[in-house]
Amino acid sequence: MAGSSFGHAFRVTTAGESHGPANVVIVDGCPPGLALSEDDLRVDLARRRPGQSALVSQRRESDEPEILSGVFEGQTTGAPIAVLIRNQDARSQDYDEIRALYRPGHADFTFDAKYGRRDHRGGGRSSARETVARVAAGAIARKLIGDLFGGAVVGFVSQIGEVVADVAAAEAITLEEVERFPDGTPNPVRCPIPDKARAMIELVERVRREQDSIGGVATIVAKNVPAGLGEPVFDKLKADLGKALLSVPAVMGVEYGVGFACARMRGSECNDVFVAGVGSEGAEPRIGTRTNRHGGMLGGISSGMPIVLRVAVKPTSSLSREQETVTNAGAAATIRTRGRHDPCLLPRFVPVGEAMVALVLADHYLRQRGQRG
C-alpha cells in the first residue's frame, strides 16, 4: 500500500490496522543526541487514548509504547527509531455482520473500489486507530522542535456543533488550560473556555443518547517558530501543514490565519503591518507584524509569528442507529454499526492534530538547517 510515509528530512512511516496485533511507526532522520524514552511518548498517547472519559470510545487500550530501535543509553543514535504500540482490546466479532455492507461515511466502498478487498474489522487501515502511531512520532517531533528552537504546539477544541468558543488570544492558551478546568478537574472536551466546555459536554452527551454523533473545529497553534521555514513553490509550509492535517481521518477542512474570512475583506483590512521590536521581554528585538491575520505564514514561508490553524472535523460516521445502505453486491439493506465509537471526535483529535503539526515543523526546520547551516 503506497502513501504510508510522510516528510523528507524528518520522515515517518506507519503500519498497522485497527484490529491487527499492533501499530508501528518508523521515524527516520531524527538527529543523534536527543534525550528520548518511552515516558516522552506516554503523555500524548494518553491524551489520545480511548476510554479516557465517558465522552469517547470505551475501547480499552493502554497504548503503551515500545521503542525498538534508534535509542541507546537514553539518547537517539541517528538510526531509524521504531515504536510499537500493541492493540489489546479489539472486538472484531462486533463487525462480522457488516462484512458485506458499506457503512455510510466510511471508506468501505472506496477501499473495495481501489483494492478489490477490504478489512471490515473496524475499518482496517482506514481506521482512526492508525493515528496512535502518528501521535507517537509526533511526540518525538515535539521534543525535537523544543530542543532545536523552543518550538511548542498547543491545540484545543474551539467548536462542537453550534457551541462556539471565541478565543481572542489563541496563541496564549496553555496545555494546562486545555486539559483541566480551573478547579483542577479533567476537561474531557479540551475547550479552554470553561462555560463553553460545559455546554459542549452537555451537547455531546445528548447526541450520544440520541445514537448520533457531532462534528466541530479544533484550533492548533505553533509558537516560537523561526521565520524562514518552508519552500516557496510546491512545498510551502502551509501546503505541507494542510496535507498533514487533511491526511487525518474525518478532517474535512483546514484554514490558517483569517482563513475563509479573507473573502469578505479588502486588502487594507487583511494585510498585517510590519513593525520592529517584536518579541518577549529580554529577547532580542526582531521584525514582526502588529497583527497576525496571515496566521504566521507569508508566501508559504513562516514569518516568525505564531502559526494559527483551524481544522474542521466531521461527525463520527459509525452510528448505532439504523441507516440505509447497500451490500457489496448492490442490494438494498440497512445497517447499525456495533462496536465502540466516539460520539464526537474532537477531544481525541487535538493530540493527533498537534502531532501532525509538530512533524511538519521538525521536517522543515531540518530541511532549512541543511540549506543554510
Phi, psi and omega in degrees: 000116179285166172084022180256012178238151183212137177103170181239282180289327174241101193242134179240144174229128180248156175210151178132161179232164182304317185245020172278184182289332185193167168243147183221148174227141173245124179253118180244133178108000176291126182297155177289155173093002176278123177296126186208137175212173177301330179300327179293337181268334188295326184299306182288327177297323177293326178289333178269341191302139173291160177080007185282342176204173180288349184271357185236176177308137181266013171301133186259099178236132177284335182050047179278120182277146173236114176278118187262340183199168173085359179228130179221130180053039173082006180226150176293147183259349188097346176280163178304138179261121177253130179235130180248134175231114186280145170274130186240343188224041177278123178254081187296333182297339178297342185253003184301321186284351178253016181306321183253010182250147176261120179282127177302137177085352182259177181266014183304307182295316184290328175295317177298320180295323183277314189253346183077009178194162177207157171268108185281352185283093177071011179099354177059234183290335181278355181291149175293352175301331179300335184291348176300325179290322178296320182293323176298315178294321180296328177294324176294314180298321179300315180292323181296313182291332174295319179288321186285316184214018179071020181291146178217145180233125179230128177242159176204163178273123181251352177199137166227119183057230181273358180272114184244129175260109181275099182264110186292320183238077184301325183291347181266352182292137180255161178300322180298320178294328180285319189275336187221149171287165180304334179277002177093353179283151181299143178256100189290344180257353177059040172254126187280357177260106192305314182292325176290323178299317180293323176294323177295317179301313180299319180295314180296319179296321179294316179298320179296319178297331179276007181057041181230186179217170183211150181256191181176199184226138172247141174254133180234129183239130173252124185250156176061028179280124181292152175292147174107001180274138179115153178256144194281356183241263185280333182257040174306147177300319180295325180292317180290324175294319177297315179297317181300314183284323178290343177284349180280134178307140175080355178284127183249345181192152179223134172224158179226156183060226178285346176057227184292345177297341179298336182294341180259001187258161165263163182301323180294336177272329188274326183295147173256128182282132177284141177221160176259160175084021177282140177149164180287161181300132180090347180272159179294128180301147179215166176283137177211200177234151183290325176237177184224047178293339179278359173064027174085008180219130177229129184063023182077010182240140182296142183259351185097347173277161179303138176273121185240119181236150172235137187234122178271127182241128185284165174297149176306132183282331182282117181236142177276349175281155184290136175228155175280147176200193173225163173277172178290354173262000177092006180279141179297142182203174171237160184215141166235124183273114175279187182097187186241119188224154178284129173291339175214129185277344191302313183302321181273346175290328187309306179294334176291314178299318177301317181299316182294322178294317179298321179298317180294317181294319178298316181297311184288328177294316179294324177295317180293320178297325178291331180281317189248349180076000000 
